[in-house]
């Protein structure tokens, strides 16, 4: 099975990750099929560069994502493109208790 996950390439105490498509049996920093982007959690703000068309290709062909990659793709809007949503759905603002008239 193909898995989209992070592969660490940074120095000690300076993490930098590649987002890769890899066989689920290969080690974290081992052999991979394709580089799909990069992620730098240390920089302020976090820097992410992605290849959304290739990520969507792998997702459509059954690749699974790790939880961290799913969070990154959701934040960058790639999952929205994959599911076919065009505009982000804005959440409803929570009502304050007592503001609505109760019968």
Protein Blocks (a to p, Z undefined) as FASTA:
>chain_A
ZZdddddfbdehiacdddddddfkbcfklccfbdcbdcdfkbccddddddfklmmmmmmn
opacdfklmmmmmmnommmmmnopabdcdddddddehkaccZZ
